[in-house]
């Protein structure tokens, strides 16, 4: 049985058609993700405009250093993911596995740093709910800021977890020799997802950490 027969789904006439369909499907999925995150971005922006002082005070309690490090980590992970796709295109199996593993390690580093941030907010009693405590002039709307913070970064972290799991599956397939210069479609589609998650954080970081930050 040929390699094409083992990688081509029966509903497609060839690998080119299968690749185009998969990429188109991922873009359609990402459009729904844009609408999902876009709703939260719009809500956050509207409330920040209305309760600017409280949201600015809440932003001052975020760790700018950790947020900046995480931004650098994700930018680097986008590079390693792009190199993984490039390695797959050139049929460089070992390089593909190395770059996939590096991308997973960087993604896991991001999640670890985010867990540290969450831990700090928990011990500072900044987790929205009955135990929320805020030393400021408008604790009610500061709590609204942290509600957006945990919702937006939490859903982003969930997407990161899914991304790391997806790359783990791709690494397994790469180790089994599933991909070649003719068939690397799953790697390319996974790369689109990973870059999207990175881009979401590029918008989250300035909105939550930088806008109106005083110290």
Secondary structure, 3 states (H helix, E strand, C coil): CCHHHHHCCCCCCCHHHHHHHHHHHHHHHHHHHHHHHHHHHHHHHHHHHHCHHHHHHHHCCCCHHHHHHHHHHHHHHHHHHHHHHHHHHCCCHHHHHHHHHHHHHHHHHHHHHHHHHHHHHHHCCCCCCCCCCCCCCCHHHHHHHHHHHHHHHHHHHHHHHHHHHHHHHHHHHHHCCCCCCCCCHHHHHHHHHHHHHHHHHHHHHHHHHHCCCCC
